[in-house]
Amino acid sequence: MFRKNLMYAAIAAALGVSGTVWAGGNNATVTQVGYSNNGAITQSSVNNANASIDQNGDNLTADIHQHTLGNPVGTISQTGSGHSAAIDQDNTFGATATITQAGYNNHAGISQVPGAGYADSSTASITQTGNSSHGTIRQEGSHSSTAGIEQSTANGTATINQINGDSNTAGIHQDNAFYTVAQIDQTGNSNVANIDQSSPTGNPYSDNSHAYISQSSAGNTATINQWSAYTSDASIYQSGGGSHSAYVQQGEGSYLNASVNQFGGGGEGDEGASGEMATIYQSGEYNYAWVSQGGSGNVANINQSGLGTAESHNIATVTQSGSGNHGTINQSGGAGNNASIWQN
């Protein structure tokens, strides 16, 4: 080890580097069983740093900080209740960060940012089971990266922010999503966002769920799926250069709201966007769907099936400004429906 340190020091001197000498291939592991424990790992390395924290108990806190030029791996596993976990990786080219929590009132956060280097081709994932869990992933300046949050929880919140990056993928899956919130924000081109809030059994356990996707620039794709939900809402907002695609599916639910807004760089009604595609599918009672598009050559489709009454309508509205646009509304299943298409 003494000779190895001398070698790194000699390399640093030859390159004119002062201060701490960063090494590579480090591995750090913390295992804790008990109560009120804290685990923390900090690594500064050239590449291939591995950090792992495994905790089993109550009121535990785990933090991993990796400052490295490439391929760091950070893993946190927690079982119990009231946990807090955070992984912070900068200069995270090819990084992997994973947090797994089983219990209640848990908080998990992953941050992968470029620092002075790159954050491309990174992967971040959070898996939480139990109720009242919160998961957050932030990837900044990252291209061709992936972020995913999986929650089997009521009263859960999941947020993914992918900022200033292209060709990224973000996904949130909330199973039996009772009183849950999911939000994905992406800035950049050719990004993909997916939110799934549904009950696998078909029972109405996905009630009062909220899903939001916001994307800017061009060529992005957004999908929201809410199945067997009651009094839930889904919203997609896409702006920038155009050629976006948006799809919302709400099935076997009542009092649902779905909206898609696709605009150019100048905001609502802007003529710069083109080639947008928006589709909303709803089955159930008393639902509302709205698509608004600005630009040319856009396509909007709304399909509603279910019962409507004189007091509670199924309402569908398509608003398009520009030229060469296509709007279609199909309603079936009962009386009391309302359809409007506005083009100018």
C-alpha positions in Angstrom: 0.0 0.0 0.0 2.9 2.4 0.8 4.4 1.8 -2.6 1.0 2.2 -4.3 0.5 5.6 -2.6 4.0 6.6 -3.7 3.1 5.7 -7.2 0.0 7.9 -7.2 1.9 10.7 -5.6 4.6 10.5 -8.4 1.9 10.5 -11.1 0.2 13.5 -9.5 3.6 15.4 -9.3 4.3 14.6 -12.9 0.9 16.0 -14.0 1.2 19.0 -11.8 -1.7 18.0 -9.6 -1.7 19.2 -6.0 -3.8 18.2 -3.0 -5.6 14.9 -2.5 -4.6 12.1 -4.9 -7.7 10.3 -6.2 -7.5 6.5 -6.5 -9.6 4.0 -8.3 -11.3 0.7 -7.7 -12.4 1.4 -4.1 -15.0 -0.6 -2.3 -16.9 0.4 0.9 -19.6 -1.5 2.7 -21.6 -0.7 5.9 -24.0 -3.2 7.5 -26.2 -2.1 10.5 -28.7 -4.0 12.5 -30.5 -2.2 15.4 -32.0 1.2 16.2 -31.2 4.8 15.6 -28.1 4.1 13.5 -26.5 6.2 10.9 -24.4 5.0 7.9 -22.4 7.2 5.6 -19.9 6.6 2.9 -17.8 9.2 1.0 -15.6 8.3 -1.9 -13.4 10.4 -4.2 -12.0 8.2 -7.0 -10.9 8.2 -10.6 -13.3 5.4 -11.5 -15.0 2.2 -10.5 -15.9 3.1 -6.9 -18.4 0.9 -5.2 -20.4 1.8 -2.0 -23.1 -0.3 -0.3 -25.1 0.3 2.9 -27.5 -2.4 4.3 -29.6 -1.5 7.3 -32.2 -3.4 9.2 -34.0 -1.6 12.1 -35.8 1.6 12.9 -35.0 5.3 12.5 -32.0 4.7 10.3 -30.2 7.2 8.0 -28.0 6.3 5.1 -26.0 8.6 2.9 -23.6 7.8 0.0 -21.5 10.6 -1.6 -19.4 9.7 -4.6 -17.2 12.2 -6.4 -15.7 10.4 -9.3 -15.0 10.6 -13.0 -16.7 7.4 -14.0 -18.6 4.2 -13.3 -19.5 4.6 -9.6 -22.0 2.2 -8.0 -24.0 3.2 -5.0 -26.5 0.9 -3.3 -28.7 1.4 -0.2 -31.1 -1.2 1.3 -33.3 -0.5 4.3 -35.9 -2.5 6.1 -38.1 -1.0 8.8 -39.9 2.3 9.3 -39.0 5.9 9.3 -35.9 5.6 7.1 -34.0 8.3 5.1 -31.7 7.4 2.3 -29.7 9.6 -0.1 -27.2 9.0 -2.9 -25.2 11.9 -4.3 -23.0 11.3 -7.3 -21.2 14.0 -9.3 -19.1 13.6 -12.4 -21.2 10.5 -12.8 -20.5 9.1 -16.2 -21.9 5.6 -16.3 -23.1 5.8 -12.7 -25.5 3.4 -11.0 -27.5 4.4 -7.9 -30.1 2.1 -6.3 -32.2 2.6 -3.1 -34.6 -0.1 -1.8 -36.9 0.6 1.2 -39.4 -1.6 2.9 -41.5 0.1 5.6 -43.4 3.3 6.3 -42.7 7.0 6.2 -39.6 6.5 4.2 -37.7 9.1 2.2 -35.3 8.4 -0.7 -33.3 10.8 -2.9 -30.9 10.3 -5.7 -28.9 13.1 -7.3 -26.7 12.5 -10.4 -25.1 15.8 -11.6 -22.2 16.5 -13.9 -20.0 18.6 -11.6 -16.9 19.3 -13.6 -17.3 16.2 -15.7 -20.2 14.3 -17.3 -23.3 12.6 -16.1 -24.1 10.6 -19.3 -25.3 7.0 -19.4 -26.3 6.9 -15.7 -29.0 4.8 -14.1 -31.0 5.7 -10.9 -33.7 3.6 -9.3 -35.8 3.7 -6.2 -38.1 0.9 -4.9 -40.4 1.5 -2.0 -43.0 -0.7 -0.4 -45.3 0.5 2.4 -47.2 3.7 2.9 -46.4 7.4 3.0 -43.1 7.0 1.1 -41.4 9.7 -0.9 -38.9 9.2 -3.7 -37.0 11.8 -5.7 -34.5 11.5 -8.5 -32.6 14.3 -10.1 -30.4 13.9 -13.2 -28.8 17.0 -14.6 -26.8 17.5 -17.8 -27.2 13.8 -18.5 -27.8 12.1 -21.9 -28.9 8.6 -22.6 -29.7 8.0 -18.9 -32.5 6.2 -17.1 -34.5 7.0 -13.9 -37.2 4.9 -12.4 -39.3 4.9 -9.2 -41.4 1.9 -8.1 -43.8 2.4 -5.2 -46.3 -0.1 -3.8 -47.7 2.4 -1.4 -50.6 4.6 -0.4 -50.0 8.3 0.2 -46.8 8.1 -1.8 -45.0 10.8 -3.7 -42.6 10.2 -6.6 -40.7 12.9 -8.5 -38.2 12.7 -11.4 -36.3 15.7 -12.8 -34.1 15.2 -15.9 -32.7 18.6 -16.7 -30.8 19.7 -19.8 -30.4 16.2 -21.3 -31.4 14.3 -24.5 -32.5 10.7 -25.1 -33.3 10.1 -21.4 -36.0 7.8 -20.1 -38.0 8.3 -16.9 -40.6 6.0 -15.4 -42.8 6.0 -12.3 -45.0 3.0 -11.4 -47.3 3.3 -8.4 -49.2 0.1 -7.6 -52.5 0.4 -5.7 -51.9 4.2 -5.9 -54.4 5.5 -3.4 -53.8 9.2 -2.7 -50.5 9.3 -4.6 -48.7 11.9 -6.6 -46.3 11.3 -9.6 -44.5 14.0 -11.5 -41.9 13.9 -14.2 -40.1 17.0 -15.6 -37.8 16.8 -18.6 -35.9 19.4 -20.6 -34.2 18.3 -23.7 -34.9 16.4 -26.9 -36.1 12.8 -27.7 -36.9 12.1 -24.0 -39.4 9.5 -22.9 -41.6 9.7 -19.8 -44.0 7.1 -18.4 -46.4 7.2 -15.4 -48.5 4.1 -14.4 -50.9 4.5 -11.6 -53.2 1.5 -11.5 -54.6 -1.4 -9.5 -53.5 -4.8 -10.8 -56.6 -6.5 -9.4 -59.0 -4.1 -11.1 -60.4 -3.0 -7.7 -60.7 0.8 -7.1 -57.5 1.2 -5.1 -56.0 3.8 -7.3 -58.3 6.5 -6.2 -57.4 10.2 -5.8 -54.2 9.8 -7.8 -52.4 12.6 -9.6 -50.0 12.3 -12.5 -48.1 15.2 -14.2 -45.6 15.2 -17.1 -43.9 18.3 -18.4 -41.5 18.2 -21.4 -39.8 20.9 -23.4 -37.7 21.0 -26.6 -38.6 18.5 -29.4 -39.4 14.9 -30.2 -40.5 13.9 -26.7 -42.9 11.1 -25.7 -45.2 11.1 -22.7 -47.6 8.3 -21.5 -49.9 8.2 -18.4 -51.9 5.2 -17.5 -54.5 5.3 -14.7 -56.6 2.2 -14.3 -59.5 1.5 -11.9 -59.3 5.0 -10.4 -61.8 7.3 -8.9 -61.5 11.1 -8.8 -58.0 11.1 -10.3 -56.3 13.4 -12.8 -53.7 13.2 -15.5 -51.9 16.1 -17.2 -49.3 16.3 -19.9 -47.6 19.6 -21.0 -45.3 19.7 -23.9 -43.6 22.8 -25.4 -40.7 23.7 -27.7 -39.8 22.6 -31.2 -42.7 20.2 -31.8 -43.0 16.5 -32.9 -44.1 15.5 -29.4 -46.3 12.5 -28.7 -48.7 12.3 -25.7 -51.0 9.4 -24.6 -53.4 9.2 -21.6 -55.4 6.1 -20.8 -57.9 6.2 -17.9 -59.9 3.0 -17.7 -62.8 1.7 -15.5 -62.9 4.9 -13.5 -65.2 7.8 -12.6 -64.8 11.5 -12.2 -61.5 11.5 -14.1 -59.8 14.4 -15.6 -57.3 14.3 -18.5 -55.6 17.1 -20.3 -52.9 17.4 -22.9 -51.3 20.8 -23.8 -48.9 20.9 -26.8 -47.5 24.3 -27.7 -44.5 25.7 -29.5 -41.7 27.8 -28.1 -43.9 30.9 -27.7 -46.5 29.3 -25.4 -50.2 28.6 -25.9 -51.4 29.2 -29.4 -47.8 29.4 -30.8 -47.5 28.7 -34.5 -44.0 27.2 -34.3 -45.0 23.7 -33.2 -45.9 21.0 -35.7 -46.3 17.3 -36.0 -47.8 16.9 -32.5 -49.9 13.8 -31.6 -52.2 13.6 -28.6 -54.5 10.7 -27.6 -56.8 10.3 -24.6 -58.8 7.2 -23.9 -61.4 7.1 -21.0 -63.9 4.5 -19.9 -66.2 5.0 -17.0 -68.6 7.7 -15.9 -68.6 11.6 -15.6 -65.1 12.1 -17.1 -63.5 15.1 -18.7 -60.9 15.3 -21.5 -59.2 18.2 -23.1 -56.5 18.6 -25.8 -55.1 21.9 -26.8 -52.5 22.3 -29.6 -50.8 25.2 -31.4 -49.1 24.9 -34.7 -49.7 22.9 -37.9 -50.0 19.3 -38.9 -51.1 18.2 -35.4 -53.4 15.3 -34.6 -55.7 15.0 -31.6 -57.9 12.0 -30.7 -60.3 11.6 -27.7 -62.2 8.4 -27.1 -64.7 8.2 -24.3 -67.0 5.3 -23.4 -69.3 5.1 -20.4 -72.5 6.4 -19.0 -73.4 10.1 -18.9 -76.4 11.8 -17.3 -78.0 15.2 -17.7 -76.4 16.2 -14.4 -73.0 14.7 -14.9 -71.7 14.8 -18.5 -68.8 13.1 -20.2 -67.1 16.2 -21.8 -64.5 16.2 -24.5 -62.9 19.3 -26.0 -60.2 19.7 -28.7 -58.8 23.2 -29.4 -56.3 23.6 -32.3 -54.8 26.8 -33.7 -52.9 26.7 -37.0 -53.3 24.8 -40.3 -53.5 21.2 -41.5 -54.6 19.9 -38.1 -56.9 16.9 -37.4 -59.2 16.5 -34.4 -61.4 13.5 -33.6 -63.8 12.8 -30.7 -65.6 9.5 -30.3 -68.1 9.1 -27.4 -70.2 6.0 -26.7 -72.1 4.4 -23.9 -74.9 6.8 -22.9 -76.7 10.1 -23.2 -75.6 13.4 -21.8 -72.2 13.6 -23.5 -70.7 16.8 -24.8 -68.1 17.1 -27.6 -66.4 20.3 -29.0 -63.7 20.8 -31.6 -62.4 24.3 -32.2 -60.0 25.0 -35.0 -58.7 28.4 -36.2 
